[in-house]
Structures are given as structure tokens and as C-alpha cells.
Amino acid sequence: MLRVIRRVIQILFLLFFLFLLLRTVFPAGSFIPVDLILRVDPLSAIAAMLASRSLIAKFSYSIILVILTLFIGRFFCGWICPLGTTIDISDKIFFRRFKRPKVKSPKLRNLKYYILLLFIVGAIFSLQLIWLADPLSIVTRSYETILYPYFSYAINSTFNVLYHIKGVNSVSEPIYSFLRKYLIPNQQNLLRLHLLFFSAFVGIILLNLLQKRFWCRNLCPLGALLGLLSKPFSFFRRTVNDKCIDCGRCQRECNLNAITENPRQYWVQECTDCMTCVDVCPTKAISFRIKQPFADKTEKAKLDLSKRAFIRSAVGGVVAVPLLKLNYRKRDLDETVIRPPGALPEEQFLDRCIRCGKCMKVCPTNGLQPTFLEAGVEGIGTPILVPRVGQCEYTCVSCTRVCPTNAITELSEEEKKKVKIGTARIDTTRCIPWSEYEDCLVCEEQCPIPTKAIKFEVRDIILFNGDVRRIKFPVVLKDKCIGCGICENKCPVKPRAAIVVTSQVPGKRWNGGITYSSDVSKMENPSPQSIDRVDVLKPK
């Protein structure tokens, strides 16, 4: 009965997680913060605040989980965690009849404590790597940027087929309209690193072939942190009375292998209060009761952690810092690294970003994409604007409202319109007016700035046959351009646009952060004498 209650609660929390996922849409805004699940994550809170040397108010929700864990135990992993629930569901669907090999190494579970230490030491030295193994970052990123797009694509494909079947489409179309309204997006978004993220997610699921909840048992650093918090003060503890017949069923059924060879003892740090042992006990000898934390130590088993392994993990965290931080990208950042509006300066941004994918999910144009190596190894997975995929909408501030770590500062619509994230440049060797002497007005027409950051220089050109043609040559006013990228996105020149946006800000070396554009030059048609105000690439 207790297992049934737990499973119902797990499903309800997973549905709540999916509800927040569906609410992460443009325009961002909800009575419940869409990043609520991430805000209760104490591991991300510790890592982000250590790495950035600052307090992050949004993580105040995590204090609630810490307090509950101190007094109740590691209940979050067994009752709430959406990744744990996903693993349980996949285990029931795919591995229910699979005969797992016997993994005999009891010290395998200690790996997660060493992983936790490695990441915390790295964070102390401003290296943010917790996103690689934090379960809430992983599950958010996986559902929002992989599973949800795959699901919506499958739904669209299925109903597109049904639409062409006479008789069936009269039933399928109302259903499809309902799904389009409440469940699937109007535009199919997909990230360029989705195969990498998908492989990591599937790898976590496939680890169940070795053990039930292999990830939670042996690798999850959040589970390690919650386990350490639950050890000293937990009031809610497992007890075994004299009815125990040493049948071993509780040991076999325990998902986290928290019960020792002596069924009367267990590792407090490993127990998730799932109540499975209570349900399966044939003599009803097991129960969970409120007890004083230090009253009886006979039921607790000591965790055998290696001091040498702890030292190696700490050293590994220190060594990883220069290996990932010292590279040529730091000296000369790739010009294609265009951060979202409101992003902190590059170093601070990398320290805070946990790669949850919220900003990419909410982007209405799909323009925000994860980096690979453009920002160095340390920047893998962080969001950048890829204008050829989608522009940064002039009035959109959604990405600034869903970031759980404030790596992207929240902006008002008026503030966002003035934020400069890059500068457009015209490649005159590819631009139609400059290279082919034919008028093309697309970039100027699409520019969202009211006074236009792209203007025309009107010149009379003498062609080879002697004819004179008046051509409008587009030029970019650097001081007015905010780098939104719509000009590059709409440019008809294929495959590479004739106008490109880079992260360079005129007048200073770019290192990220918020830069505001100035409203200068009201001229409709800059003259050749004002060439210092334009930015074009001259033919070589």
C-alpha cells in the first residue's frame, strides 16, 4: 500500500514538472515560476554561488528541501525527483523481465560522494561543471530540449498522415487542434546538440541494465549531498523488530541497496524512505518511525569512504580548473558567441549557467542554441544566438525571466530594446547590391529599430556597357545596431548570409555583459563623408 502511495505521489510530481515544462513558452510568465524545480536544487545553488562568489536569491527555495532532508531524510530521491521517477518508469517498461548481473562491489556507491567533492572543489575555483551530473539540470535539459521536441514531431507527423485519410481526418483534426492548443508548440524547435544530450540521457536509462537505479545508487551527486545532510539529524528512521526472520526479501527489493547483509541495519545516507521494504516484509517487522537521531546507533551502518579517494577527488577538482579554463578561446573569443540579452560578463556567465536549457526552450524563434567548442571546453552547452536559425525578437524578454541562476539578468521590454548583444557587418563580396549592382532592401526593411540601424547610400554606378544605374547600397550604423540578427536571418543570400552578426562591440574589446546602444545619427541617407559611422567588409 505504501509503495502505491509513493508511486502516485511520484507521478503527480512528474506531471507537475511536465506542467512547468509546458508553461515554459513565449511569452514567459506564470503564477508559478517555470524554473521552480531548479530553484529547489541545493546542489546547483551551492555550485553556482561558490563559482560566482555571490548569493543568488532565486535559490532560497532550496533551503526548504535542505531543512526537510535534515529531519526526514533523503526522501526527495524516492518521492519527488523527476529523473528518479523517469528511471523507475523506464525500468518497468523496458527492463521488467531483464535478469541483471550481480554487481558485487559494495564500494561502487561511494563514487557519487567522490564526484560531489570533485565538482564542489572545482566550483570553489570558479569552474562550473555541476551541470554534467546534477539530476535536475539533466532531466530539465533532456525533457525540454530533446524528449518534448521529439514527442511534438511524432504527434505532428502522425496527424499529418491521418489528415490525408478520408473519414479518419474528421475525427483526427479536432483532436489535433486540441493538442496544438494545449500540448504541442506551433513551431517545431530543435537544438543542434540534441544527439549528444539524447545519448547522455539514454545512457543514464541503460545503466539500469546493471542495477536498479544505478545512477541514483552510484553516480548522482545530488543524492550524495542529500544523503550527507540526512545522516546526522534524521528523525524519521527505519526500524526492525523481533518478528524479522532474516528472509532477505527487503534486501533484494531495495532500489538503492541501502540495507546491509544484516537486515536490521541500513545505510541512512542511501535510504530514500521509499517504504518498499515495509510493503514486502512477510512478517511486518519493518516500519519507519520518528526517533531521536542519536538514541540508537545499532540500526545504522557506517559508510566506508576512502580517504585516499577523497584526496584524489579533491586534487582532480583542482587539476580540472587550469585544464578547462586556460585555453586560447579566453584570449580571442569566437565572434559567433553571441550571448542572450542580459547575459552576465563571460566569466560570470560561465560560473552561473547550469545548462538547464530553459532559455533555449522558451526562445520563440529557436535562435538560442547550445555551444559546442565556440566558447571553449568550459562553455559547452551554454546558450548563444545563432541568427541564421532564428533572430532575437525585438520585444521578447522571455529568456531573461526563466533563468534559475540569474546568469541572464531579468530585463524589462524597454531595457531589452536598448541592450546591444552584437553588431551586424555587411560582406560586400556577397551582398547583392554591392557585388551584383542590383537593389535588395530586405535587411533595412526587416530591421526592428524604429529609426533603423541599416540605411542606404544611394550612388550612380556606371556599368560595363556604359549604362548608369542608381543603386541603394546598405550600410550598418554601428552605434544603433543591437545585434538582434533578424537581418542575417532574413538575408536572401544562401547558404551563408551577406550580412552577419558578431559579438564584437564597437569601441571596446567584447567580454560579454550588457552593453547599451546609443541613438545617434538621424540621417535617412548617410553620405559617403559619414563612412566612419558604417561598418562594411571591403573586397580583398
C-alpha positions as CSV (number, residue, x, y, z in Angstrom):
1,M,0.0,0.0,0.0
2,L,2.8,2.4,0.9
3,R,4.5,1.7,-2.4
4,V,1.3,2.5,-4.3
5,I,1.0,5.9,-2.4
6,R,4.7,6.7,-3.2
7,R,4.2,5.9,-6.9
8,V,1.1,8.1,-7.1
9,I,3.0,10.9,-5.5
10,Q,5.9,10.3,-7.9
11,I,3.6,10.5,-10.9
12,L,1.9,13.7,-9.6
13,F,5.2,15.4,-9.1
14,L,6.3,14.3,-12.6
15,L,3.1,15.7,-14.0
16,F,3.7,18.9,-12.2
17,F,7.2,19.0,-13.7
18,L,5.7,18.5,-17.2
19,F,3.2,21.2,-16.5
20,L,6.0,23.6,-15.8
21,L,7.7,22.4,-19.0
22,L,4.6,23.2,-21.0
23,R,4.4,26.7,-19.3
24,T,7.9,27.4,-20.5
25,V,6.7,29.1,-23.6
26,F,6.8,32.5,-25.2
27,P,5.8,34.9,-23.7
28,A,7.2,33.8,-20.4
29,G,5.1,34.5,-17.3
30,S,3.2,32.3,-14.9
31,F,1.7,32.5,-11.4
32,I,4.2,29.6,-10.6
33,P,7.9,30.2,-11.6
34,V,8.5,27.8,-14.5
35,D,12.0,27.1,-13.1
36,L,10.7,26.2,-9.7
37,I,12.1,22.6,-9.8
38,L,15.6,24.0,-10.4
39,R,15.2,26.6,-7.7
40,V,14.8,23.9,-5.0
41,D,18.1,22.2,-6.1
42,P,20.7,22.7,-3.3
43,L,23.5,21.2,-5.4
44,S,23.1,23.8,-8.2
45,A,22.7,26.5,-5.5
46,I,26.0,25.6,-3.8
47,A,27.9,25.2,-7.1
48,A,26.6,28.4,-8.7
49,M,27.1,30.5,-5.7
50,L,30.6,29.1,-5.0
51,A,31.7,29.6,-8.6
52,S,30.3,33.1,-8.9
53,R,31.2,34.2,-5.4
54,S,27.7,35.7,-4.9
55,L,24.3,34.9,-3.3
56,I,21.5,34.0,-5.7
57,A,18.1,34.9,-4.3
58,K,16.2,32.5,-6.5
59,F,17.8,29.5,-4.8
60,S,16.2,30.5,-1.5
61,Y,13.6,27.7,-2.2
62,S,16.4,25.1,-1.8
63,I,16.5,26.0,1.9
64,I,13.1,24.2,2.3
65,L,14.5,21.0,0.8
66,V,17.6,21.2,3.0
67,I,15.6,21.6,6.2
68,L,13.2,18.7,5.3
69,T,16.2,16.5,4.4
70,L,17.9,17.2,7.7
71,F,14.9,16.0,9.7
72,I,13.2,13.5,7.4
73,G,16.0,12.0,5.3
74,R,16.7,11.6,1.6
75,F,13.1,11.4,0.7
76,F,13.5,13.7,-2.4
77,C,15.1,10.9,-4.4
78,G,12.4,8.4,-3.8
79,W,9.3,10.6,-3.9
80,I,9.9,13.7,-5.9
81,C,12.9,13.7,-8.2
82,P,11.6,13.7,-11.8
83,L,14.8,11.9,-13.1
84,G,14.3,9.1,-10.5
85,T,10.7,8.8,-11.5
86,T,11.7,8.6,-15.2
87,I,14.2,5.9,-14.3
88,D,11.6,3.9,-12.4
89,I,9.1,4.2,-15.3
90,S,11.6,3.2,-17.9
91,D,12.6,0.2,-15.7
92,K,9.1,-1.0,-15.5
93,I,8.6,-0.6,-19.3
94,F,11.9,-1.8,-20.7
95,F,13.7,-3.9,-18.1
96,R,11.0,-5.5,-16.0
97,R,11.9,-9.1,-17.1
98,F,15.6,-8.4,-17.6
99,K,17.9,-10.5,-15.5
100,R,20.6,-8.2,-14.2
101,P,24.1,-9.3,-13.5
102,K,25.2,-9.3,-9.8
103,V,27.3,-6.3,-9.2
104,K,29.3,-7.4,-6.1
105,S,31.3,-4.2,-5.3
106,P,29.6,-2.5,-2.4
107,K,32.0,0.4,-2.6
108,L,30.6,1.4,-6.0
109,R,28.1,3.5,-4.3
110,N,30.9,5.7,-2.9
111,L,31.6,7.1,-6.4
112,K,28.8,9.7,-6.0
113,Y,30.5,11.2,-2.9
114,Y,33.8,11.5,-4.8
115,I,32.0,13.0,-7.8
116,L,30.3,15.5,-5.5
117,L,33.6,16.5,-3.9
118,L,35.3,16.9,-7.3
119,F,32.6,19.3,-8.5
120,I,32.5,21.3,-5.3
121,V,36.2,21.8,-5.3
122,G,36.0,22.9,-8.9
123,A,33.3,25.4,-8.1
124,I,35.4,26.8,-5.3
125,F,38.0,27.7,-8.0
126,S,35.2,29.1,-10.3
127,L,34.8,26.1,-12.5
128,Q,31.1,25.3,-13.0
129,L,30.8,21.6,-14.0
130,I,27.9,20.6,-11.8
131,W,25.6,20.6,-14.9
132,L,27.3,17.5,-16.1
133,A,25.8,15.4,-13.3
134,D,23.2,17.4,-11.5
135,P,20.0,15.3,-12.0
136,L,17.6,18.3,-12.1
137,S,19.7,20.0,-14.7
138,I,19.9,16.8,-16.7
139,V,16.2,15.9,-16.5
140,T,15.2,19.5,-17.4
141,R,17.5,19.7,-20.3
142,S,16.5,16.3,-21.5
143,Y,12.8,16.8,-21.4
144,E,12.7,20.4,-22.6
145,T,15.3,20.2,-25.4
146,I,15.1,16.5,-26.5
147,L,12.0,14.5,-25.5
148,Y,9.5,17.3,-25.9
149,P,10.6,18.2,-29.4
150,Y,10.8,14.5,-30.4
151,F,7.3,14.0,-29.0
152,S,5.8,17.0,-30.8
153,Y,7.5,15.9,-34.0
154,A,5.9,12.4,-33.7
155,I,2.5,13.9,-33.0
156,N,2.7,16.3,-36.0
157,S,3.9,13.5,-38.3
158,T,1.1,11.2,-37.2
159,F,-1.7,13.6,-37.6
160,N,-0.3,14.8,-41.0
161,V,-0.7,11.2,-42.2
162,L,-4.2,10.9,-40.7
163,Y,-5.2,14.2,-42.4
164,H,-4.9,12.5,-45.8
165,I,-7.2,9.6,-44.9
166,K,-10.8,10.3,-45.7
167,G,-13.2,9.7,-42.9
168,V,-10.4,9.5,-40.3
169,N,-9.5,13.2,-40.6
170,S,-12.9,14.3,-39.5
171,V,-12.1,12.7,-36.1
172,S,-8.3,13.3,-36.0
173,E,-8.4,17.1,-36.8
174,P,-10.4,18.2,-33.7
175,I,-8.0,16.1,-31.6
176,Y,-5.0,17.7,-33.4
177,S,-6.4,21.2,-32.8
178,F,-6.8,20.4,-29.1
179,L,-3.2,19.2,-28.9
180,R,-1.9,22.2,-30.8
181,K,-3.6,24.4,-28.4
182,Y,-2.6,22.8,-25.1
183,L,0.2,20.3,-25.6
184,I,2.5,20.8,-28.6
185,P,4.2,24.0,-29.9
186,N,3.2,25.9,-33.0
187,Q,6.8,25.8,-34.2
188,Q,9.0,22.7,-34.1
189,N,12.2,23.6,-32.2
190,L,15.3,21.5,-32.1
191,L,18.8,22.1,-30.8
192,R,22.0,21.3,-32.7
193,L,23.5,19.2,-29.9
194,H,20.3,17.2,-29.3
195,L,22.0,13.9,-30.3
196,L,24.7,14.4,-27.7
197,F,22.2,15.3,-25.0
198,F,19.9,12.4,-26.1
199,S,22.8,9.9,-25.9
200,A,23.7,11.1,-22.3
201,F,20.0,10.7,-21.2
202,V,19.7,7.3,-22.8
203,G,23.0,6.2,-21.2
204,I,21.6,7.0,-17.7
205,I,18.5,4.9,-18.5
206,L,20.6,2.0,-19.9
207,L,22.6,1.8,-16.7
208,N,19.5,0.1,-15.3
209,L,20.7,-3.0,-17.1
210,L,23.4,-3.3,-14.4
211,Q,21.4,-2.4,-11.3
212,K,18.1,-0.8,-10.4
213,R,18.6,2.9,-10.3
214,F,22.3,2.5,-11.0
215,W,22.6,6.3,-11.5
216,C,20.9,7.1,-8.2
217,R,22.9,4.5,-6.3
218,N,26.3,5.2,-7.5
219,L,26.7,8.4,-9.6
220,C,24.2,11.1,-8.5
221,P,26.0,13.9,-6.7
222,L,22.7,15.5,-5.5
223,G,21.8,12.1,-3.9
224,A,25.2,12.2,-2.2
225,L,24.6,15.7,-0.9
226,L,21.1,14.9,0.4
227,G,22.5,11.6,1.9
228,L,25.1,13.5,3.8
229,L,22.6,16.0,5.0
230,S,20.2,13.3,6.2
231,K,22.8,11.4,8.3
232,P,23.3,13.4,11.5
233,F,19.8,14.6,12.4
234,S,17.2,12.5,10.7
235,F,14.2,11.8,13.0
236,F,12.5,9.5,10.5
237,R,14.2,6.2,10.7
238,R,13.8,2.6,9.7
239,T,13.4,0.1,12.5
240,V,13.2,-3.7,12.5
241,N,11.5,-5.6,15.4
242,D,11.9,-9.2,16.7
243,K,9.5,-10.6,14.1
244,C,12.3,-10.4,11.5
245,I,13.0,-13.9,10.1
246,D,16.1,-12.9,8.0
247,C,14.4,-13.9,4.8
248,G,16.4,-11.2,2.9
249,R,13.5,-10.0,0.8
250,C,13.8,-6.4,1.9
251,Q,17.5,-6.5,0.8
252,R,16.6,-7.8,-2.7
253,E,13.7,-5.4,-3.3
254,C,15.5,-2.2,-2.0
255,N,16.0,0.0,-5.1
256,L,19.0,1.8,-3.6
257,N,20.6,-1.2,-1.9
258,A,20.5,0.6,1.4
259,I,20.1,-2.5,3.6
260,T,23.2,-4.3,4.8
261,E,23.7,-8.1,5.0
262,N,22.2,-7.8,8.4
263,P,18.6,-6.7,7.6
264,R,18.3,-4.9,10.9
265,Q,20.9,-2.3,9.8
266,Y,20.9,0.1,6.9
267,W,22.9,3.0,5.5
268,V,20.9,6.1,6.4
269,Q,22.6,8.1,3.6
270,E,21.4,5.6,1.0
271,C,17.8,5.2,2.2
272,T,15.2,7.2,0.2
273,D,12.3,6.4,2.5
274,C,10.6,4.7,-0.3
275,M,8.8,2.2,2.0
276,T,9.4,-0.8,-0.3
277,C,10.9,-2.8,2.5
278,V,7.9,-2.2,4.7
279,D,5.5,-3.5,2.0
280,V,7.5,-6.6,1.1
281,C,8.2,-7.8,4.6
282,P,6.2,-11.0,5.1
283,T,6.1,-10.6,8.9
284,K,5.5,-6.9,9.0
285,A,8.7,-6.5,11.1
286,I,9.8,-3.3,9.4
287,S,8.5,0.2,10.0
288,F,9.6,3.8,9.8
289,R,9.2,5.8,13.0
290,I,10.1,9.1,14.5
291,K,13.1,8.6,16.8
292,Q,15.7,10.8,18.4
293,P,18.7,11.0,16.0
294,F,21.3,9.7,18.4
295,A,19.2,7.4,20.5
296,D,20.1,4.1,18.9
297,K,23.1,3.6,16.7
298,T,22.7,-0.2,16.3
299,E,20.4,0.2,13.3
300,K,22.8,2.4,11.4
301,A,25.7,1.2,9.3
302,K,28.8,3.2,8.7
303,L,29.6,4.2,5.2
304,D,33.1,3.1,4.3
305,L,34.6,6.1,2.4
306,S,38.3,6.0,1.4
307,K,40.4,9.0,2.5
308,R,42.7,8.4,-0.5
309,A,39.8,8.6,-2.9
310,F,38.6,11.8,-1.3
311,I,42.1,13.3,-1.7
312,R,42.2,12.1,-5.3
313,S,38.8,13.7,-6.0
314,A,39.8,17.0,-4.4
315,V,43.1,17.0,-6.4
316,G,41.1,16.1,-9.6
317,G,38.8,19.1,-9.0
318,V,41.9,21.4,-8.6
319,V,43.6,20.0,-11.7
320,A,40.5,20.3,-13.9
321,V,40.4,24.1,-13.3
322,P,43.5,25.1,-15.4
323,L,42.9,22.3,-17.9
324,L,39.5,23.7,-18.8
325,K,39.9,27.4,-18.1
326,L,43.3,28.1,-19.7
327,N,42.9,27.9,-23.5
328,Y,43.2,30.2,-26.4
329,R,39.5,30.9,-26.5
330,K,39.9,33.0,-23.4
331,R,42.3,35.3,-25.3
332,D,40.3,35.6,-28.5
333,L,36.7,34.6,-28.0
334,D,34.9,33.4,-31.2
335,E,32.9,36.2,-32.8
336,T,30.0,33.8,-33.2
337,V,29.5,33.6,-29.4
338,I,26.6,36.0,-29.1
339,R,25.1,35.6,-25.7
340,P,21.4,36.3,-24.9
341,P,20.3,39.8,-23.9
342,G,21.0,40.4,-20.3
343,A,23.8,37.8,-20.0
344,L,26.4,38.5,-17.4
345,P,30.1,39.1,-18.5
346,E,31.5,35.9,-19.9
347,E,33.4,34.6,-16.9
348,Q,30.5,35.2,-14.5
349,F,28.1,33.8,-17.1
350,L,30.0,30.5,-17.3
351,D,30.2,30.4,-13.5
352,R,26.5,30.6,-13.1
353,C,25.0,28.8,-16.1
354,I,23.9,25.3,-15.3
355,R,22.9,24.4,-18.9
356,C,19.3,23.6,-18.0
357,G,18.0,24.6,-21.4
358,K,15.2,26.8,-20.1
359,C,16.2,29.9,-22.2
360,M,16.5,27.7,-25.3
361,K,13.1,26.2,-24.8
362,V,11.4,29.5,-24.3
363,C,13.0,31.2,-27.3
364,P,10.2,31.8,-29.8
365,T,12.5,31.7,-32.9
366,N,14.7,28.7,-31.9
367,G,17.6,31.1,-32.3
368,L,19.2,30.3,-28.9
369,Q,21.3,27.2,-29.4
370,P,23.9,25.4,-27.2
371,T,27.6,26.0,-27.9
372,F,30.0,23.2,-28.7
373,L,33.5,24.5,-28.7
374,E,32.9,28.1,-29.8
375,A,33.4,29.3,-26.2
376,G,36.0,26.7,-25.2
377,V,35.5,23.4,-23.4
378,E,34.3,25.3,-20.3
379,G,31.4,26.8,-22.3
380,I,30.0,23.6,-23.8
381,G,26.2,23.6,-23.7
382,T,25.8,27.3,-22.8
383,P,23.3,29.3,-24.9
384,I,24.3,31.5,-27.9
385,L,22.3,33.2,-30.5
386,V,22.6,31.7,-34.0
387,P,20.9,34.3,-36.2
388,R,20.7,32.1,-39.3
389,V,18.5,29.7,-37.2
390,G,16.4,32.5,-35.6
391,Q,16.7,36.1,-34.6
392,C,16.4,37.6,-31.2
393,E,12.9,39.1,-31.2
394,Y,12.9,42.8,-30.5
395,T,10.2,42.8,-27.9
396,C,10.9,39.3,-26.3
397,V,12.3,39.1,-22.8
398,S,11.3,35.5,-22.1
399,C,14.9,34.1,-21.7
400,T,15.6,36.7,-19.1
401,R,12.7,35.5,-17.0
402,V,13.3,31.8,-16.9
403,C,17.0,31.6,-15.9
404,P,17.1,30.0,-12.4
405,T,20.7,31.2,-11.6
406,N,20.4,34.8,-13.0
407,A,23.2,34.1,-15.4
408,I,20.8,36.0,-17.7
409,T,19.7,39.2,-15.9
410,E,16.0,39.9,-15.9
411,L,15.1,42.8,-18.2
412,S,12.1,44.8,-18.9
413,E,10.9,45.1,-22.5
414,E,12.2,48.7,-22.8
415,E,15.6,47.8,-21.3
416,K,15.9,44.9,-23.6
417,K,15.3,47.0,-26.7
418,K,18.5,49.0,-25.8
419,V,20.7,46.1,-25.0
420,K,23.5,45.5,-27.5
421,I,24.4,41.8,-27.9
422,G,26.4,42.2,-31.1
423,T,26.9,44.2,-34.3
424,A,25.9,43.4,-37.9
425,R,28.5,43.6,-40.7
426,I,28.0,43.5,-44.4
427,D,30.2,41.2,-46.6
428,T,30.3,43.3,-49.7
429,T,31.6,40.3,-51.7
430,R,28.3,38.5,-51.2
431,C,25.8,41.4,-50.7
432,I,23.6,41.7,-53.8
433,P,23.7,45.5,-54.2
434,W,27.5,45.6,-53.5
435,S,28.5,42.6,-55.7
436,E,25.8,42.4,-58.4
437,Y,24.7,46.0,-58.5
438,E,21.0,45.1,-58.0
439,D,18.8,46.6,-55.4
440,C,17.9,44.5,-52.3
441,L,16.1,46.1,-49.4
442,V,15.5,43.1,-47.2
443,C,17.9,43.9,-44.3
444,E,16.7,47.5,-44.0
445,E,13.1,46.6,-44.2
446,Q,13.4,43.9,-41.5
447,C,15.4,46.0,-39.0
448,P,13.1,46.4,-36.0
449,I,14.8,49.6,-34.6
450,P,12.3,52.5,-35.2
451,T,15.0,54.8,-36.7
452,K,16.7,51.8,-38.5
453,A,20.2,50.7,-37.9
454,I,20.6,49.9,-41.6
455,K,20.5,52.8,-44.1
456,F,21.2,53.2,-47.8
457,E,23.9,55.1,-49.6
458,V,22.5,56.0,-53.0
459,R,25.2,56.0,-55.7
460,D,25.1,56.2,-59.5
461,I,27.1,53.2,-60.9
462,I,28.5,53.1,-64.5
463,L,28.1,49.6,-65.8
464,F,30.4,47.8,-68.3
465,N,28.0,48.6,-71.1
466,G,28.1,52.3,-70.3
467,D,24.6,52.4,-68.7
468,V,24.2,54.4,-65.5
469,R,22.3,52.7,-62.7
470,R,21.3,54.2,-59.4
471,I,21.9,51.6,-56.6
472,K,21.0,51.7,-52.9
473,F,23.9,50.3,-51.0
474,P,23.1,49.1,-47.5
475,V,25.3,50.2,-44.7
476,V,25.2,49.4,-40.9
477,L,25.1,52.2,-38.3
478,K,27.2,50.5,-35.6
479,D,26.1,52.8,-32.8
480,K,22.5,51.9,-33.4
481,C,22.7,48.2,-34.2
482,I,21.8,46.0,-31.3
483,G,22.8,42.7,-32.9
484,C,19.3,41.1,-32.9
485,G,20.2,39.1,-36.1
486,I,17.0,39.5,-38.0
487,C,18.9,41.0,-40.9
488,E,21.1,37.9,-41.1
489,N,18.1,35.6,-40.6
490,K,16.1,37.1,-43.5
491,C,19.0,37.7,-45.9
492,P,18.2,36.0,-49.2
493,V,21.8,35.1,-49.9
494,K,22.3,31.4,-49.4
495,P,23.8,29.4,-47.7
496,R,25.9,32.0,-45.8
497,A,24.2,35.4,-45.4
498,A,25.8,38.5,-46.9
499,I,25.2,40.3,-43.6
500,V,26.4,38.6,-40.4
501,V,26.1,39.5,-36.7
502,T,29.2,39.1,-34.5
503,S,29.6,39.6,-30.8
504,Q,32.1,42.5,-31.3
505,V,31.0,45.8,-29.8
506,P,32.5,48.9,-31.4
507,G,34.9,50.9,-29.3
508,K,36.0,48.1,-26.9
509,R,37.0,44.5,-26.7
510,W,34.0,42.4,-26.1
511,N,33.8,40.2,-23.0
512,G,30.1,39.7,-22.6
513,G,27.8,41.5,-20.3
514,I,25.2,44.2,-21.0
515,T,26.1,47.0,-23.4
516,Y,23.5,49.6,-24.4
517,S,23.3,51.1,-27.9
518,S,23.2,54.8,-28.4
519,D,20.7,56.6,-30.6
520,V,22.8,58.6,-32.9
521,S,22.5,59.9,-36.5
522,K,19.0,60.7,-37.6
523,M,20.1,60.8,-41.2
524,E,17.9,58.8,-43.6
525,N,20.7,58.5,-46.2
526,P,24.2,58.7,-44.9
527,S,26.6,60.4,-47.3
528,P,30.0,59.0,-48.2
529,Q,31.6,61.5,-45.8
530,S,29.9,59.7,-42.9
531,I,31.6,56.5,-43.7
532,D,33.1,56.4,-40.2
533,R,29.7,55.5,-39.0
534,V,29.2,52.5,-41.1
535,D,30.8,49.0,-40.9
536,V,31.3,47.1,-44.2
537,L,33.8,44.5,-45.3
538,K,35.7,45.8,-48.3
539,P,36.5,43.3,-51.0
540,K,40.0,42.0,-50.8
